[in-house]
Amino acid sequence: MFETLSSPPPLSVWEWLEENAYLSERESSSPGQFNTSSRPYVREPLNCFQDKQVTDLVLCFGTQVGKTLTVMGGAAWKLCNDPMNALWVMPNTDLAESFSKSRWIPFIDSIAPLKKQKSTDRMYFKILEQYFDRAILTFAGSNSPANLASRPCGLLLVDETDKLGQKSTREAGALQNAEERTKTFPYPLRVKTSTPTTKFGEIWQEFERGDQRYFHLPCPHCKKMIALKWGQVRWWNEDASESKTNGDWDEEKVRRNTYYRCQECDGKILDHQKLDMLQQGEWIPTNPNALLGRRSYHLNSLYAPLKECQWGILAVKWIQSKTSMTRRQAFINSTLAEPYDDEQSIDNEPISTTGYVTAQLPSDKINIMTVDVQENHFWVVIRSWSNPKFEGGQQSWLLYEGRVETPEELEKLQIDFGVEARRVGLDMAHRPNMVSALLVKNGWRGLWGSDKGGFTHSQGRGQRVLKEYSPVQYRDPHLGTVLQSEQNNKAMFIFWSNDRIKDRLEVMRYADPARWHVPNTISKDYIHQLNSERREVKVNRITGRMTYYWKRVRRDNHLFDCESMQLVMGQSGGVIQDDADLANVPAAFKVEELVE
């Protein structure tokens, strides 16, 4: 009796499991004694089952990282050492029955201290309801509210929360119903696990309510602690062509060339170094505003010490998923443990860079500055353009790209890079009056994107010519206000054709030899935003005629717009020849009937 009522052993949860639990082929690809040495990241979440201060434990984990074993091990420790009635909720009863029979019961039978506490009466130890000496474990499917009713519990285990029944206007969701069962216990523990679906799914919402812990590892080069992120996985060193054959990704080259680039020092980390890094890893909370007791852990499959999760193999799977939205979403949800949104389905195509310094540029170059205007900040691109007769054809070199906060910073950039006022162009489509005032004050020019395919310009004697920008327009900075027309100064601006200009930009960006130069010091924002739009084709189902257009696939496309406006400013200002590369513009963009 005294042995039964004794306090929990001094061993931590993971130490107790390593001493008492055995894994069969059903639970592990490496059967044998429970061992956390290759997955040290499960130790802290396991110990949460022992910590009375933890009320909610959220595991937002990818596949192959040990999520299910963590929950099984923690539940086994709790039932044996700190017993209280437990409710294990799964998406449906059939899944709960299968899991209990094939995985849970064999697992607890391998743990001698817990097996001793099982009821020997078959009436009290069934697949879905199991009596132990001092606790009852019930498995339930979330598809029936009756399964969750009248089952008070101190330990609640909710598996695959994003597949549970959602709340409606008439009744609470399955997760909320299940949590109600813990109210009468003084030290309840609610464990919620799942791979995420969308940012509105239950598990992601629960993760964000918690303290948002990420497992950080020491970089073998700079020794700084980093969390593994998919965006740092690379399968080329200098240029994407290193992993391509005949212009397409070569899966064997991709697998062989893949490495992880440290986000702190850009050091090259190879997959075989991961095991040593894991031994020195630690969980770091990132949300200081979480309520006390709400622990939430995020772990993607990059950490898993398995062959299937080697970085090269994951890179190949990512490339294979490119042509299937379903497979891409599955990769993002299950492998990266991240909520899916449309932007994540778009690859960042590598941007070719070249090394150059300003002193090496042609002496007769002309600098152009273009600005995308936002509500309370600006995005800026400054380029230097050669004479159209420059050897090798007209070329352009990126001098600056980035975000600035104030108009004063724009003025300083203009001065610092020696840009003439008439060669500074600001997007004015969203805040026309504010931008017009800046144009008048500084002598700058306005740019207004349009869906039109082209604009007519009179050449005299009844002749008209099609261009990708309109004749000069004028706008009162106080249009629509009481100050309208009280001053003669008006802002100068032009409209420009979105699709035609962006198609021309694509021609220049991918010219061979290079004519659109980008330094190797470009920011991540630049790479991300230059991949923000895709040229797509739409086929008329009746006529079969193809129409090409540019589709925005990411919210942030500001630097892409700035680069497009460089061409507008260059053409309208006489820096770029109007007919340059015109032959490469698809016929679908050439407008037959023109309307100003």
KOLLUMLO-908632 format. One record per residue (C-alpha): residue number from 1; residue in three letters; x, y, z. Coordinates in steps of 0.2 Angstrom, whole numbers, plus 5000, padded with zeros to 4 digits. Layout:
REM residues N
(NUM; ALA; (X; Y; Z)),
...
This chain:
REM residues 596
(1; MET; (5000; 5000; 5000)),
(2; PHE; (5014; 5012; 5005)),
(3; GLU; (5023; 5008; 4988)),
(4; THR; (5007; 5012; 4979)),
(5; LEU; (5005; 5029; 4987)),
(6; SER; (5023; 5034; 4985)),
(7; SER; (5028; 5050; 4976)),
(8; PRO; (5034; 5050; 4958)),
(9; PRO; (5051; 5044; 4956)),
(10; PRO; (5065; 5056; 4955)),
(11; LEU; (5069; 5052; 4937)),
(12; SER; (5063; 5064; 4923)),
(13; VAL; (5050; 5058; 4911)),
(14; TRP; (5062; 5054; 4897)),
(15; GLU; (5075; 5045; 4909)),
(16; TRP; (5061; 5034; 4916)),
(17; LEU; (5055; 5029; 4898)),
(18; GLU; (5073; 5025; 4893)),
(19; GLU; (5074; 5014; 4909)),
(20; ASN; (5057; 5005; 4907)),
(21; ALA; (5050; 5006; 4889)),
(22; TYR; (5054; 4995; 4874)),
(23; LEU; (5050; 4999; 4856)),
(24; SER; (5044; 4986; 4844)),
(25; GLU; (5044; 4987; 4825)),
(26; ARG; (5027; 4995; 4826)),
(27; GLU; (5033; 5010; 4836)),
(28; SER; (5050; 5013; 4828)),
(29; SER; (5061; 5009; 4813)),
(30; SER; (5075; 5005; 4826)),
(31; PRO; (5067; 4993; 4838)),
(32; GLY; (5074; 4992; 4855)),
(33; GLN; (5075; 5001; 4872)),
(34; PHE; (5067; 5018; 4872)),
(35; ASN; (5081; 5030; 4868)),
(36; THR; (5081; 5049; 4865)),
(37; SER; (5099; 5051; 4861)),
(38; SER; (5096; 5054; 4842)),
(39; ARG; (5080; 5064; 4846)),
(40; PRO; (5085; 5075; 4861)),
(41; TYR; (5072; 5088; 4856)),
(42; VAL; (5058; 5076; 4863)),
(43; ARG; (5066; 5077; 4881)),
(44; GLU; (5059; 5094; 4886)),
(45; PRO; (5041; 5091; 4879)),
(46; LEU; (5041; 5074; 4888)),
(47; ASN; (5046; 5082; 4904)),
(48; CYS; (5031; 5094; 4903)),
(49; PHE; (5020; 5079; 4908)),
(50; GLN; (5029; 5080; 4925)),
(51; ASP; (5028; 5099; 4927)),
(52; LYS; (5013; 5104; 4937)),
(53; GLN; (5015; 5122; 4931)),
(54; VAL; (5011; 5116; 4913)),
(55; THR; (4993; 5117; 4909)),
(56; ASP; (4993; 5116; 4890)),
(57; LEU; (5006; 5107; 4879)),
(58; VAL; (5005; 5110; 4860)),
(59; LEU; (5016; 5100; 4848)),
(60; CYS; (5015; 5107; 4831)),
(61; PHE; (5027; 5094; 4823)),
(62; GLY; (5032; 5088; 4806)),
(63; THR; (5032; 5070; 4801)),
(64; GLN; (5046; 5058; 4806)),
(65; VAL; (5051; 5069; 4821)),
(66; GLY; (5044; 5058; 4835)),
(67; LYS; (5027; 5067; 4839)),
(68; THR; (5017; 5051; 4842)),
(69; LEU; (5030; 5043; 4852)),
(70; THR; (5032; 5059; 4863)),
(71; VAL; (5013; 5058; 4867)),
(72; MET; (5013; 5040; 4870)),
(73; GLY; (5028; 5041; 4881)),
(74; GLY; (5021; 5055; 4891)),
(75; ALA; (5004; 5047; 4893)),
(76; ALA; (5012; 5031; 4899)),
(77; TRP; (5023; 5040; 4912)),
(78; LYS; (5007; 5050; 4918)),
(79; LEU; (4996; 5035; 4920)),
(80; CYS; (5010; 5025; 4930)),
(81; ASN; (5017; 5039; 4941)),
(82; ASP; (5005; 5053; 4942)),
(83; PRO; (4988; 5044; 4938)),
(84; MET; (4972; 5053; 4934)),
(85; ASN; (4958; 5049; 4922)),
(86; ALA; (4963; 5052; 4904)),
(87; LEU; (4954; 5055; 4888)),
(88; TRP; (4962; 5052; 4871)),
(89; VAL; (4953; 5061; 4857)),
(90; MET; (4956; 5056; 4839)),
(91; PRO; (4947; 5062; 4823)),
(92; ASN; (4935; 5047; 4823)),
(93; THR; (4932; 5031; 4832)),
(94; ASP; (4939; 5019; 4819)),
(95; LEU; (4956; 5028; 4820)),
(96; ALA; (4955; 5028; 4839)),
(97; GLU; (4952; 5009; 4839)),
(98; SER; (4965; 5005; 4826)),
(99; PHE; (4978; 5015; 4836)),
(100; SER; (4974; 5008; 4853)),
(101; LYS; (4975; 4990; 4846)),
(102; SER; (4990; 4991; 4835)),
(103; ARG; (5001; 5004; 4844)),
(104; TRP; (4996; 5009; 4861)),
(105; ILE; (4992; 4992; 4869)),
(106; PRO; (5008; 4984; 4863)),
(107; PHE; (5018; 4999; 4869)),
(108; ILE; (5011; 4999; 4887)),
(109; ASP; (5014; 4980; 4888)),
(110; SER; (5033; 4984; 4885)),
(111; ILE; (5033; 4995; 4901)),
(112; ALA; (5034; 4983; 4916)),
(113; PRO; (5028; 4996; 4929)),
(114; LEU; (5013; 5001; 4919)),
(115; LYS; (5008; 4984; 4913)),
(116; LYS; (5007; 4979; 4932)),
(117; GLN; (4994; 4992; 4934)),
(118; LYS; (4982; 4985; 4920)),
(119; SER; (4966; 4977; 4925)),
(120; THR; (4967; 4959; 4923)),
(121; ASP; (4948; 4958; 4920)),
(122; ARG; (4944; 4959; 4901)),
(123; MET; (4928; 4968; 4906)),
(124; TYR; (4938; 4983; 4912)),
(125; PHE; (4952; 4983; 4899)),
(126; LYS; (4945; 4985; 4882)),
(127; ILE; (4952; 4993; 4866)),
(128; LEU; (4943; 5010; 4869)),
(129; GLU; (4941; 5009; 4888)),
(130; GLN; (4956; 5004; 4899)),
(131; TYR; (4956; 5003; 4918)),
(132; PHE; (4972; 5004; 4927)),
(133; ASP; (4975; 5003; 4947)),
(134; ARG; (4971; 5022; 4949)),
(135; ALA; (4966; 5029; 4933)),
(136; ILE; (4955; 5026; 4918)),
(137; LEU; (4960; 5029; 4900)),
(138; THR; (4946; 5032; 4887)),
(139; PHE; (4949; 5033; 4868)),
(140; ALA; (4935; 5043; 4859)),
(141; GLY; (4932; 5049; 4841)),
(142; SER; (4928; 5067; 4839)),
(143; ASN; (4915; 5064; 4826)),
(144; SER; (4902; 5061; 4840)),
(145; PRO; (4899; 5074; 4853)),
(146; ALA; (4891; 5060; 4864)),
(147; ASN; (4908; 5052; 4865)),
(148; LEU; (4916; 5067; 4873)),
(149; ALA; (4902; 5070; 4885)),
(150; SER; (4902; 5065; 4904)),
(151; ARG; (4920; 5060; 4903)),
(152; PRO; (4929; 5071; 4916)),
(153; CYS; (4948; 5069; 4915)),
(154; GLY; (4964; 5077; 4921)),
(155; LEU; (4974; 5072; 4906)),
(156; LEU; (4967; 5076; 4889)),
(157; LEU; (4976; 5070; 4874)),
(158; VAL; (4970; 5077; 4857)),
(159; ASP; (4978; 5070; 4842)),
(160; GLU; (4977; 5078; 4824)),
(161; THR; (4967; 5093; 4831)),
(162; ASP; (4965; 5101; 4813)),
(163; LYS; (4955; 5085; 4808)),
(164; LEU; (4943; 5087; 4822)),
(165; GLY; (4925; 5093; 4820)),
(166; GLN; (4925; 5112; 4820)),
(167; LYS; (4913; 5123; 4831)),
(168; SER; (4898; 5130; 4823)),
(169; THR; (4884; 5143; 4827)),
(170; ARG; (4875; 5130; 4837)),
(171; GLU; (4888; 5120; 4846)),
(172; ALA; (4906; 5121; 4851)),
(173; GLY; (4919; 5112; 4841)),
(174; ALA; (4927; 5095; 4847)),
(175; LEU; (4942; 5103; 4854)),
(176; GLN; (4932; 5115; 4865)),
(177; ASN; (4920; 5101; 4870)),
(178; ALA; (4935; 5090; 4875)),
(179; GLU; (4943; 5104; 4885)),
(180; GLU; (4927; 5106; 4895)),
(181; ARG; (4930; 5089; 4903)),
(182; THR; (4946; 5095; 4912)),
(183; LYS; (4938; 5109; 4923)),
(184; THR; (4935; 5099; 4939)),
(185; PHE; (4954; 5094; 4941)),
(186; PRO; (4966; 5104; 4951)),
(187; TYR; (4981; 5101; 4939)),
(188; PRO; (4975; 5097; 4922)),
(189; LEU; (4986; 5094; 4907)),
(190; ARG; (4979; 5097; 4890)),
(191; VAL; (4990; 5090; 4876)),
(192; LYS; (4986; 5095; 4858)),
(193; THR; (4996; 5089; 4843)),
(194; SER; (4994; 5090; 4824)),
(195; THR; (5003; 5094; 4808)),
(196; PRO; (4995; 5111; 4804)),
(197; THR; (4984; 5115; 4789)),
(198; THR; (4981; 5134; 4788)),
(199; LYS; (4984; 5148; 4799)),
(200; PHE; (4966; 5147; 4804)),
(201; GLY; (4967; 5129; 4809)),
(202; GLU; (4966; 5124; 4828)),
(203; ILE; (4984; 5118; 4830)),
(204; TRP; (4992; 5134; 4823)),
(205; GLN; (4980; 5145; 4833)),
(206; GLU; (4985; 5135; 4849)),
(207; PHE; (5003; 5136; 4845)),
(208; GLU; (5002; 5155; 4843)),
(209; ARG; (4993; 5156; 4860)),
(210; GLY; (5008; 5147; 4868)),
(211; ASP; (5026; 5153; 4871)),
(212; GLN; (5031; 5147; 4853)),
(213; ARG; (5047; 5137; 4857)),
(214; TYR; (5059; 5133; 4842)),
(215; PHE; (5073; 5121; 4844)),
(216; HIS; (5090; 5130; 4841)),
(217; LEU; (5106; 5121; 4836)),
(218; PRO; (5124; 5128; 4836)),
(219; CYS; (5131; 5132; 4819)),
(220; PRO; (5147; 5122; 4817)),
(221; HIS; (5155; 5137; 4810)),
(222; CYS; (5150; 5153; 4820)),
(223; LYS; (5143; 5143; 4835)),
(224; LYS; (5128; 5154; 4835)),
(225; MET; (5111; 5146; 4839)),
(226; ILE; (5100; 5144; 4824)),
(227; ALA; (5083; 5137; 4821)),
(228; LEU; (5082; 5126; 4805)),
(229; LYS; (5072; 5135; 4792)),
(230; TRP; (5068; 5128; 4775)),
(231; GLY; (5072; 5145; 4766)),
(232; GLN; (5090; 5141; 4771)),
(233; VAL; (5091; 5125; 4762)),
(234; ARG; (5101; 5127; 4745)),
(235; TRP; (5106; 5115; 4731)),
(236; TRP; (5118; 5126; 4722)),
(237; ASN; (5133; 5137; 4727)),
(238; GLU; (5134; 5151; 4714)),
(239; ASP; (5121; 5147; 4701)),
(240; ALA; (5106; 5136; 4699)),
(241; SER; (5113; 5128; 4683)),
(242; GLU; (5125; 5118; 4695)),
(243; SER; (5110; 5107; 4698)),
(244; LYS; (5102; 5107; 4681)),
(245; THR; (5104; 5097; 4666)),
(246; ASN; (5097; 5104; 4649)),
(247; GLY; (5089; 5118; 4659)),
(248; ASP; (5079; 5107; 4671)),
(249; TRP; (5082; 5102; 4689)),
(250; ASP; (5093; 5086; 4689)),
(251; GLU; (5086; 5076; 4704)),
(252; GLU; (5103; 5067; 4707)),
(253; LYS; (5113; 5083; 4706)),
(254; VAL; (5100; 5092; 4718)),
(255; ARG; (5102; 5078; 4731)),
(256; ARG; (5121; 5078; 4730)),
(257; ASN; (5123; 5097; 4731)),
(258; THR; (5110; 5101; 4745)),
(259; TYR; (5117; 5109; 4760)),
(260; TYR; (5110; 5121; 4774)),
(261; ARG; (5116; 5139; 4774)),
(262; CYS; (5118; 5146; 4791)),
(263; GLN; (5107; 5162; 4793)),
(264; GLU; (5120; 5170; 4804)),
(265; CYS; (5137; 5167; 4795)),
(266; ASP; (5132; 5160; 4778)),
(267; GLY; (5142; 5144; 4783)),
(268; LYS; (5139; 5128; 4773)),
(269; ILE; (5132; 5115; 4785)),
(270; LEU; (5131; 5097; 4778)),
(271; ASP; (5118; 5084; 4783)),
(272; HIS; (5130; 5073; 4792)),
(273; GLN; (5134; 5087; 4805)),
(274; LYS; (5116; 5087; 4811)),
(275; LEU; (5118; 5073; 4824)),
(276; ASP; (5131; 5082; 4833)),
(277; MET; (5122; 5099; 4832)),
(278; LEU; (5106; 5090; 4839)),
(279; GLN; (5116; 5085; 4855)),
(280; GLN; (5119; 5103; 4859)),
(281; GLY; (5102; 5110; 4855)),
(282; GLU; (5090; 5119; 4866)),
(283; TRP; (5072; 5125; 4865)),
(284; ILE; (5070; 5144; 4865)),
(285; PRO; (5053; 5152; 4868)),
(286; THR; (5049; 5167; 4857)),
(287; ASN; (5032; 5173; 4863)),
(288; PRO; (5035; 5183; 4880)),
(289; ASN; (5016; 5187; 4881)),
(290; ALA; (5010; 5169; 4882)),
(291; LEU; (5000; 5165; 4898)),
(292; LEU; (5009; 5155; 4911)),
(293; GLY; (5008; 5136; 4908)),
(294; ARG; (5005; 5137; 4890)),
(295; ARG; (5019; 5128; 4881)),
(296; SER; (5020; 5127; 4862)),
(297; TYR; (5033; 5118; 4852)),
(298; HIS; (5037; 5119; 4834)),
(299; LEU; (5048; 5106; 4825)),
(300; ASN; (5049; 5103; 4806)),
(301; SER; (5056; 5087; 4798)),
(302; LEU; (5073; 5095; 4794)),
(303; TYR; (5078; 5090; 4812)),
(304; ALA; (5074; 5072; 4810)),
(305; PRO; (5089; 5060; 4810)),
(306; LEU; (5082; 5048; 4797)),
(307; LYS; (5087; 5044; 4779)),
(308; GLU; (5070; 5050; 4773)),
(309; CYS; (5073; 5067; 4781)),
(310; GLN; (5090; 5070; 4774)),
(311; TRP; (5091; 5088; 4767)),
(312; GLY; (5095; 5082; 4749)),
(313; ILE; (5080; 5070; 4749)),
(314; LEU; (5069; 5083; 4755)),
(315; ALA; (5075; 5095; 4742)),
(316; VAL; (5071; 5082; 4729)),
(317; LYS; (5053; 5080; 4736)),
(318; TRP; (5051; 5099; 4736)),
(319; ILE; (5056; 5100; 4717)),
(320; GLN; (5044; 5085; 4713)),
(321; SER; (5030; 5094; 4722)),
(322; LYS; (5032; 5110; 4711)),
(323; THR; (5019; 5104; 4698)),
(324; SER; (5006; 5098; 4710)),
(325; MET; (4997; 5110; 4722)),
(326; THR; (4991; 5095; 4733)),
(327; ARG; (5009; 5088; 4735)),
(328; ARG; (5016; 5106; 4738)),
(329; GLN; (5003; 5109; 4752)),
(330; ALA; (5007; 5092; 4759)),
(331; PHE; (5025; 5096; 4760)),
(332; ILE; (5022; 5113; 4768)),
(333; ASN; (5010; 5105; 4781)),
(334; SER; (5018; 5088; 4785)),
(335; THR; (5037; 5091; 4782)),
(336; LEU; (5039; 5109; 4786)),
(337; ALA; (5025; 5109; 4800)),
(338; GLU; (5019; 5126; 4793)),
(339; PRO; (5002; 5132; 4789)),
(340; TYR; (4999; 5133; 4770)),
(341; ASP; (4995; 5149; 4760)),
(342; ASP; (4997; 5152; 4742)),
(343; GLU; (5013; 5162; 4743)),
(344; GLN; (5022; 5147; 4750)),
(345; SER; (5018; 5136; 4734)),
(346; ILE; (5029; 5148; 4724)),
(347; ASP; (5047; 5144; 4722)),
(348; ASN; (5060; 5158; 4724)),
(349; GLU; (5069; 5156; 4707)),
(350; PRO; (5088; 5159; 4709)),
(351; ILE; (5093; 5177; 4703)),
(352; SER; (5109; 5177; 4693)),
(353; THR; (5122; 5190; 4701)),
(354; THR; (5138; 5197; 4694)),
(355; GLY; (5152; 5206; 4703)),
(356; TYR; (5155; 5224; 4700)),
(357; VAL; (5160; 5240; 4708)),
(358; THR; (5154; 5257; 4704)),
(359; ALA; (5171; 5264; 4698)),
(360; GLN; (5171; 5251; 4684)),
(361; LEU; (5154; 5257; 4677)),
(362; PRO; (5154; 5267; 4660)),
(363; SER; (5158; 5286; 4663)),
(364; ASP; (5143; 5291; 4652)),
(365; LYS; (5131; 5281; 4663)),
(366; ILE; (5114; 5289; 4668)),
(367; ASN; (5106; 5284; 4685)),
(368; ILE; (5088; 5282; 4687)),
(369; MET; (5078; 5281; 4704)),
(370; THR; (5061; 5273; 4705)),
(371; VAL; (5050; 5272; 4721)),
(372; ASP; (5035; 5261; 4725)),
(373; VAL; (5024; 5271; 4738)),
(374; GLN; (5016; 5263; 4752)),
(375; GLU; (5005; 5269; 4766)),
(376; ASN; (5019; 5275; 4778)),
(377; HIS; (5035; 5270; 4769)),
(378; PHE; (5044; 5268; 4752)),
(379; TRP; (5053; 5254; 4742)),
(380; VAL; (5067; 5261; 4731)),
(381; VAL; (5078; 5254; 4717)),
(382; ILE; (5092; 5264; 4709)),
(383; ARG; (5100; 5258; 4693)),
(384; SER; (5114; 5265; 4682)),
(385; TRP; (5111; 5264; 4663)),
(386; SER; (5124; 5263; 4649)),
(387; ASN; (5122; 5272; 4633)),
(388; PRO; (5112; 5262; 4620)),
(389; LYS; (5127; 5260; 4609)),
(390; PHE; (5137; 5253; 4624)),
(391; GLU; (5148; 5238; 4618)),
(392; GLY; (5137; 5222; 4620)),
(393; GLY; (5121; 5232; 4619)),
(394; GLN; (5113; 5243; 4632)),
(395; GLN; (5116; 5237; 4650)),
(396; SER; (5110; 5241; 4668)),
(397; TRP; (5118; 5239; 4685)),
(398; LEU; (5108; 5239; 4701)),
(399; LEU; (5116; 5251; 4713)),
(400; TYR; (5103; 5251; 4728)),
(401; GLU; (5087; 5242; 4733)),
(402; GLY; (5078; 5243; 4749)),
(403; ARG; (5065; 5251; 4760)),
(404; VAL; (5065; 5269; 4767)),
(405; GLU; (5053; 5277; 4779)),
(406; THR; (5052; 5295; 4775)),
(407; PRO; (5052; 5307; 4760)),
(408; GLU; (5068; 5315; 4767)),
(409; GLU; (5077; 5299; 4765)),
(410; LEU; (5072; 5298; 4747)),
(411; GLU; (5079; 5316; 4744)),
(412; LYS; (5095; 5310; 4752)),
(413; LEU; (5096; 5295; 4741)),
(414; GLN; (5094; 5305; 4726)),
(415; ILE; (5108; 5317; 4731)),
(416; ASP; (5120; 5302; 4737)),
(417; PHE; (5118; 5293; 4720)),
(418; GLY; (5118; 5308; 4709)),
(419; VAL; (5101; 5306; 4701)),
(420; GLU; (5094; 5321; 4692)),
(421; ALA; (5077; 5326; 4698)),
(422; ARG; (5068; 5322; 4681)),
(423; ARG; (5075; 5304; 4683)),
(424; VAL; (5066; 5300; 4699)),
(425; GLY; (5050; 5292; 4697)),
(426; LEU; (5037; 5288; 4710)),
(427; ASP; (5022; 5277; 4709)),
(428; MET; (5006; 5288; 4712)),
(429; ALA; (4992; 5275; 4709)),
(430; HIS; (4988; 5273; 4728)),
(431; ARG; (4991; 5290; 4736)),
(432; PRO; (4990; 5302; 4721)),
(433; ASN; (4988; 5319; 4730)),
(434; MET; (5002; 5315; 4743)),
(435; VAL; (5014; 5310; 4729)),
(436; SER; (5009; 5324; 4718)),
(437; ALA; (5015; 5336; 4731)),
(438; LEU; (5032; 5327; 4732)),
(439; LEU; (5033; 5328; 4713)),
(440; VAL; (5030; 5347; 4713)),
(441; LYS; (5042; 5350; 4728)),
(442; ASN; (5057; 5340; 4721)),
(443; GLY; (5054; 5341; 4702)),
(444; TRP; (5051; 5322; 4701)),
(445; ARG; (5040; 5312; 4689)),
(446; GLY; (5025; 5302; 4693)),
(447; LEU; (5021; 5284; 4686)),
(448; TRP; (5004; 5277; 4686)),
(449; GLY; (5002; 5258; 4681)),
(450; SER; (4988; 5254; 4669)),
(451; ASP; (4980; 5238; 4662)),
(452; LYS; (4980; 5245; 4644)),
(453; GLY; (4991; 5237; 4631)),
(454; GLY; (4998; 5253; 4624)),
(455; PHE; (4996; 5272; 4622)),
(456; THR; (4996; 5282; 4606)),
(457; HIS; (5007; 5297; 4603)),
(458; SER; (5004; 5309; 4590)),
(459; GLN; (5019; 5312; 4578)),
(460; GLY; (5011; 5326; 4568)),
(461; ARG; (5003; 5326; 4551)),
(462; GLY; (4990; 5313; 4557)),
(463; GLN; (5003; 5300; 4561)),
(464; ARG; (5002; 5290; 4577)),
(465; VAL; (5013; 5278; 4586)),
(466; LEU; (5011; 5265; 4599)),
(467; LYS; (5021; 5266; 4615)),
(468; GLU; (5021; 5257; 4632)),
(469; TYR; (5018; 5274; 4641)),
(470; SER; (5006; 5288; 4639)),
(471; PRO; (5010; 5306; 4634)),
(472; VAL; (5013; 5317; 4649)),
(473; GLN; (4998; 5321; 4660)),
(474; TYR; (4996; 5334; 4674)),
(475; ARG; (4988; 5333; 4691)),
(476; ASP; (4984; 5346; 4704)),
(477; PRO; (4992; 5340; 4721)),
(478; HIS; (4976; 5347; 4730)),
(479; LEU; (4963; 5339; 4718)),
(480; GLY; (4947; 5336; 4727)),
(481; THR; (4951; 5348; 4741)),
(482; VAL; (4947; 5366; 4745)),
(483; LEU; (4964; 5371; 4739)),
(484; GLN; (4961; 5364; 4722)),
(485; SER; (4967; 5376; 4708)),
(486; GLU; (4974; 5389; 4720)),
(487; GLN; (4991; 5386; 4713)),
(488; ASN; (4998; 5384; 4696)),
(489; ASN; (5011; 5371; 4700)),
(490; LYS; (5005; 5354; 4694)),
(491; ALA; (5013; 5337; 4695)),
(492; MET; (5019; 5328; 4679)),
(493; PHE; (5016; 5310; 4677)),
(494; ILE; (5013; 5296; 4664)),
(495; PHE; (5003; 5280; 4663)),
(496; TRP; (5012; 5264; 4659)),
(497; SER; (5007; 5247; 4652)),
(498; ASN; (5009; 5234; 4666)),
(499; ASP; (5010; 5219; 4655)),
(500; ARG; (5020; 5226; 4641)),
(501; ILE; (5033; 5233; 4652)),
(502; LYS; (5035; 5218; 4663)),
(503; ASP; (5037; 5207; 4648)),
(504; ARG; (5050; 5218; 4642)),
(505; LEU; (5058; 5217; 4659)),
(506; GLU; (5059; 5198; 4658)),
(507; VAL; (5068; 5199; 4641)),
(508; MET; (5081; 5210; 4649)),
(509; ARG; (5083; 5200; 4665)),
(510; TYR; (5086; 5184; 4656)),
(511; ALA; (5096; 5190; 4642)),
(512; ASP; (5112; 5180; 4638)),
(513; PRO; (5125; 5187; 4639)),
(514; ALA; (5119; 5197; 4655)),
(515; ARG; (5112; 5215; 4652)),
(516; TRP; (5102; 5217; 4668)),
(517; HIS; (5116; 5216; 4682)),
(518; VAL; (5112; 5212; 4700)),
(519; PRO; (5126; 5212; 4713)),
(520; ASN; (5129; 5197; 4724)),
(521; THR; (5125; 5207; 4740)),
(522; ILE; (5106; 5208; 4736)),
(523; SER; (5094; 5206; 4751)),
(524; LYS; (5082; 5192; 4754)),
(525; ASP; (5068; 5205; 4751)),
(526; TYR; (5074; 5208; 4733)),
(527; ILE; (5075; 5189; 4729)),
(528; HIS; (5057; 5186; 4737)),
(529; GLN; (5049; 5201; 4728)),
(530; LEU; (5057; 5198; 4711)),
(531; ASN; (5048; 5181; 4712)),
(532; SER; (5032; 5190; 4716)),
(533; GLU; (5024; 5189; 4699)),
(534; ARG; (5022; 5175; 4686)),
(535; ARG; (5018; 5177; 4667)),
(536; GLU; (5004; 5165; 4663)),
(537; VAL; (4993; 5161; 4648)),
(538; LYS; (4974; 5161; 4647)),
(539; VAL; (4966; 5152; 4633)),
(540; ASN; (4949; 5157; 4626)),
(541; ARG; (4938; 5141; 4626)),
(542; ILE; (4928; 5147; 4611)),
(543; THR; (4942; 5154; 4600)),
(544; GLY; (4957; 5145; 4606)),
(545; ARG; (4966; 5162; 4606)),
(546; MET; (4980; 5163; 4620)),
(547; THR; (4981; 5179; 4630)),
(548; TYR; (4997; 5182; 4641)),
(549; TYR; (4996; 5192; 4657)),
(550; TRP; (5006; 5194; 4673)),
(551; LYS; (4999; 5187; 4688)),
(552; ARG; (5003; 5193; 4706)),
(553; VAL; (5007; 5178; 4717)),
(554; ARG; (5014; 5186; 4732)),
(555; ARG; (5008; 5201; 4742)),
(556; ASP; (5024; 5210; 4742)),
(557; ASN; (5029; 5215; 4724)),
(558; HIS; (5036; 5232; 4728)),
(559; LEU; (5054; 5230; 4721)),
(560; PHE; (5047; 5221; 4706)),
(561; ASP; (5037; 5236; 4702)),
(562; CYS; (5052; 5247; 4705)),
(563; GLU; (5062; 5237; 4693)),
(564; SER; (5047; 5238; 4680)),
(565; MET; (5046; 5257; 4682)),
(566; GLN; (5065; 5258; 4678)),
(567; LEU; (5061; 5253; 4661)),
(568; VAL; (5046; 5266; 4660)),
(569; MET; (5058; 5280; 4666)),
(570; GLY; (5071; 5274; 4654)),
(571; GLN; (5060; 5274; 4639)),
(572; SER; (5051; 5290; 4643)),
(573; GLY; (5067; 5299; 4647)),
(574; GLY; (5076; 5294; 4631)),
(575; VAL; (5088; 5283; 4641)),
(576; ILE; (5082; 5267; 4633)),
(577; GLN; (5078; 5266; 4615)),
(578; ASP; (5059; 5263; 4612)),
(579; ASP; (5062; 5249; 4599)),
(580; ALA; (5074; 5239; 4610)),
(581; ASP; (5069; 5221; 4611)),
(582; LEU; (5052; 5225; 4603)),
(583; ALA; (5053; 5209; 4593)),
(584; ASN; (5054; 5199; 4608)),
(585; VAL; (5037; 5205; 4615)),
(586; PRO; (5024; 5192; 4612)),
(587; ALA; (5011; 5197; 4599)),
(588; ALA; (4997; 5194; 4612)),
(589; PHE; (5003; 5210; 4620)),
(590; LYS; (5002; 5220; 4604)),
(591; VAL; (4986; 5230; 4604)),
(592; GLU; (4977; 5233; 4587)),
(593; GLU; (4964; 5245; 4593)),
(594; LEU; (4971; 5259; 4603)),
(595; VAL; (4960; 5269; 4616)),
(596; GLU; (4968; 5283; 4626)),
